């Protein structure tokens, strides 16, 4: 692989998105959370400017780029304090799966809206008894004439209340073997039998989490995305971008926290000099910056591999990028709060809420322990422990 150096187009995209993010900033996100609503103004403007669909095909209204470009969008919005979590879900997971595997009708129906932000889609995979183990998914789809009947439960599904539809991972019976295999279905939000219940989270975010209940949800044949026999391939086509975008989310958040700490360390004076002059303050901030930069390089490698069509290489790199970015983000946020001392826990600086938010990247969409399992087994060739 050639060295990852950003092109002039990428630099221009980064600069333009950064300017948009700064116009909204952390205060905007804090205000929308307090008001119990979604960041619709920022979402709409980002869509109008073409940033939300930068990874989707041009023929369906997208920018013709890839996850590399979309990760820049999310990272820079996050660095400005105004990340859009649904970027991970709607264009990155759902948009990618539909653009790669959907029928022509599905592409025409969904991609233009996902690209300009006028439509959004949620993604449901996790279940109460099936977290990281997707083979234990019990949501099942069975044929009923020309239709499908979908039954099961999903938890921790982001943004269902604002999404026009949810891409649900279910399982269908393989006619040849009798075993169950994963398949993806588009379930419109108002479909009969499709219920959602908010989960009471202590996480401070504009996007809410939901439990979904599907009770014999009847879907037409064309609700199935792509080929019934290619479910696992299609599933991981969405999960790798999710990991890369989670890395972008974490790196942006870490950069935002670090910038606050650096600004404070430059001006806060104790014993006649700014506290940033002391190595006990300066060195941990420098280390946090290094860790974030290294994580970004891994994220760029993962995006490059994915966008060039190397799904296997991208799988390993995406997991590593997500791991590295999550660890760097948690450390950066912790050090930022510590740098400000008591001020780091005040609403004025908005860092305390990031302590909880930064943990999300360590937990979702897959825990750091499962990534270490993956690297131990897949990369290092060590015996499987589960």
Secondary structure as UniProt FT lines:
FT   HELIX           8..34
FT   TURN            35..36
FT   HELIX           40..48
FT   TURN            49..50
FT   TURN            52..55
FT   HELIX           58..60
FT   HELIX           67..79
FT   TURN            80..81
FT   HELIX           86..87
FT   HELIX           88..95
FT   HELIX           96..101
FT   HELIX           104..116
FT   STRAND          121..124
FT   TURN            128..129
FT   HELIX           134..136
FT   STRAND          140..144
FT   TURN            145..146
FT   STRAND          147..158
FT   TURN            159..162
FT   STRAND          165..173
FT   TURN            175..177
FT   STRAND          180..188
FT   TURN            189..190
FT   TURN            192..193
FT   STRAND          194..198
FT   STRAND          209..219
FT   HELIX           221..223
FT   HELIX           228..230
FT   HELIX           231..267
FT   STRAND          269..270
FT   TURN            271..272
FT   STRAND          273..274
FT   HELIX           275..277
FT   HELIX           279..307
FT   TURN            308..309
FT   HELIX           311..340
FT   HELIX           341..345
FT   TURN            347..350
FT   HELIX           352..363
FT   HELIX           368..374
FT   HELIX           375..379
//
